[in-house]
Amino acid sequence: MELVENIVPQHGNPNHPPGAICIASGELSRYPSFPASLVNLLRPKGTTIEWHCGLNVAANFNAGVRRMMANPDLQWAWIMGDDHEFEQTALLRLLEREVDVIVPLCVRRQAPFIPVLFKKPESNTPLGQFPPHHWHQLPAHGLHEVYTAGSAGMLVRRHVLEKLDDPWFELGKMGKDLTNEDTHFCQKVQQAGFKIYADTDVQMGHWTPMAIWPARTESGAWTVGIDMGSNFKVVLPPHSLKRLVQEVKEESKENFGLTQLTKEE
């Protein structure tokens, strides 16, 4: 942990106090894009990293927040899973907003790929579910108030955490067979009188496994299909595949035998 903390760039902006980047991870690393993003992330001087591993995501987040709260110099917690990637300035741009709780714009990694931003439940909404904010309901730029959100990149100010009881993140509160530690945390934030915003100018990638299959169109032409799980498959039109081949770097064309293919087409 000390090694990772030492190599992350620090940004000495005096307007931003230090905080803690609280990461929940399984026992095995999943995507190298996450530590690559973390290594390049700009952060206020004095910021610490709390990377806790284990099968219980709520326990991992709580362990990080407890360490952050034990240090009175740390004024915020940035909640993060290890299946995301983000721009170098993402954290600083969220800090610039100076609101109680804020999240970047992130996509659910299963179909139908909605924003992980949600509204207050209606009277007939099943326990543990929240009506989503759809893409057409989001502004092109700026802040958008939400009721609950996924915890990916959630920036929480210290004064908010001080108003809530430990443990901050809890499992099974939104249904016995559901986790929902993030949306339940958001409900507690709302009940304490704070607001939650999404910053549509700060986006975050959400990695997901997929399989690439050969696919044949109705006309018999070969192309590529992308299986994204949950019985959701996307077939690339042949012209899109051809365009991808044309955009490959020249040196890669030679390596993969694509130069002749482009000439023949």
N, C-alpha and C positions, 0 to 999 in steps of 0.2 A: 504493500500500500504506500509506503514511504517513497518508493521509486516512482510510482505513477504521479504522486503529488509533486515531486520535485521537478518533473519535466513538463508539467502543464504551464504554458505561458501565463504570466500575471500582468494585469493591466493596472497601472497606478492612477486611475481616475479618482481624484479626491472626493468627487461627488457621490461615489458609491461605497458604502461600507462593506467589509468582508462578510462572507456567509459560508455555508456548507453545501457542497454538492453531494446529495444523498442518493446513492445508487443501490438498487436492489438487483441481485443477479443470482442465477442458479449456480450449481457447483461446477458447471462447464461453460466456458465462454461460447457464445453463439455466433456473433457477427463481428468481423474485424473492423468494420466501418465505425462501430461505436467507440472503441478505444482510440481510433485514428481521429475522430471528431473531438474526443476529450483531450487528447494530447495538444491539439491546435486551438482549443478554446481559450479565448481571452476572458480573464476574470479579475475582479478587484484584488489588490494586494492584500495578503493575509487570509484569503479564502482557503478552506480546507476541503478535502475529499473524504467522504465517509462511504466506502464501498463494502457492503455487507452481503455475504453469500449464504444461500440456503434455500430450502424448498418453500419457506413461508415468506411471501413477498411483503405482507404487512409487518411481520417481525423485523425484516430487513430494513424497511423504511423507518420503523420506530427506533431501531438501534441507532440509525444515523441521526435522527432528529434529537434523540436524547443526548448524544455527544455534542451536537450543535448547541442545544439549550444549556449545556453545562459550561459553555464558554460565553460570557456576557459580551464579548467583542463581536460575536457573530450575529448578524441582524436578519438573516434570511436563510431559508432552505430551498434548494432547487432539487425537486424530486425527479428521479430519472430511472428508467429501465435500461437494460443493455441491448435492446433491439431497435435502437434509434440512431439517426445521424443528423447533424445540425451544422449550421454555418458557424464560423469562428466568432462572429459577433452576436450570436443569438442571446446569450445570457445578458450581455451589456444592454442590448436593446430592450429586453424585458425589464431590466432594472430601471431604465429611463422612464418607464410609464408611471412608477411610483404609486401603485395601487396595492390593495390588501393581498389579493391573490390573482395571478394571471397565468395563462397557459398559451403556448404557441399553437398554431393551427396544425393539427395532426389528423391523420386518416386512420380509421379502423382497418386493420389488415385483412379482414375477411369481407367477402361480398355482403352487401352492395357498396362497400367503401364509402361510408358516410363520415362526416367529421365527428370526432369524439367529443361533441358538444351537445348538451341536453337541456331540455326545458323542465319546468316544474311538473310533476305528475298530475294528471287529471284524477277525478274521483274514481274513475273506473280503470285506471292504469294498474296493471298487476304489480305486486310488490317486487322491487328490484329492477323494474324497467322504467325508462324515462323517454319521453317523446324527443326525437332528435331535432337538432337544427339542420335543415337541409342546405345544400350548397347554394341554392338560389336565394336563401334567406340571409346569407352572410354579406356584409359590406365588402367592397373591393379593397378597402384600406381601413386601418384604424382599429379601435376597440369595439368589441361586441359583448354585451353582458349575457351571461349564461347562468343557469341554475346549478348544473353539475358538469363535470368534464373528466376526461381521462387524466391520469396523473403524470403522463409523459411531459417532462419539461415544466411542471407546475412550480411556479415561484411563489413561496409563501413567506410573508414577513413575520418577524419574530413576535410582534404584538398580537398577531392572530393566533399563533401557536400557544402563547401564554394564556389566552382565554379558553383554550380547550384542554380537556383532561388527557393525561397519558393513560392508555395508549391512544395516539391520534388516529392510527389506521387500525381497523378491526375487520375481522372476517365473519361471515354468517349473519350479519345484521340486516341484510336485505333479502333474506331467504336462506333456509338451512343448506341448500345445495348450491349457493352462489357465493362468489368471493366479494366483488363490488366494494373492495376496500377504498377505492378512489372516490366513487360516487357517494358512499356513506360519509367519507371525510368531508366532501363538499356540502352535504346536508348539514353537518355539524357546524361548518363555517357559516352557512346561511342562518342557522338558528342562533348563532352568536352575534348576528347583526352585521356581518361583513359581506362584501360583494365579490363576485368572481367574474373575470373578464377573459376573453380570448383576444389575442393580438393577431389580426389577420396579416400583418406585415412581417411576422416572424413565423416561418414554416419549419416543420420538422419531418424528416423521413421516418417511415415505419417499415422495418424490414419484415419480409414474410417468405417462407419457403415456397418454391414453385418447381414444376417439372416442365421441360420443353419436349414436345412430342412432334414427330412428323405428322402433317395433316394434309388431307386432300380435299380440294374444293369440289363443289357439285359439277364443275366443268372438267374435273379430272386433273387440274393443275396442282402440283405439290407446293406446299408452303409449310409454315410452322404454327403449332398451337401451343398455348400457354395454359397449363393446368394450375390454378391457384388454390386448389382445395375446395372443400364444401360443394363439390359438383359444379364448380364454376370454371368454365373454360373459354378462352378467347383465341380465335383463329385470326392470324394476321393475313390481310389481303396480299396476294402475290406481289402487287406493285409496291407495297410497303416493305416486304422482304427484299426486293430488288434495290430499293432506295437505301436500305441498311447496308447492303453489300457495297454500294457505291460510296458510302460515307466512311467505310473502314479506311484506316490509314494505309498509305501505299506500302509501307514495310510489312504490315499485317497481311495485305493481299498476297504478297509473294510467299509468305510463310504458310498461308492456308490455301494456296492454289487458287485464289480468287481473281487474279489478273486475267487469266484466260477466260474465266466465266463471264466477266464483265465485257470483254471484247466480243465474245460470241453472242451475247444478248444485244 
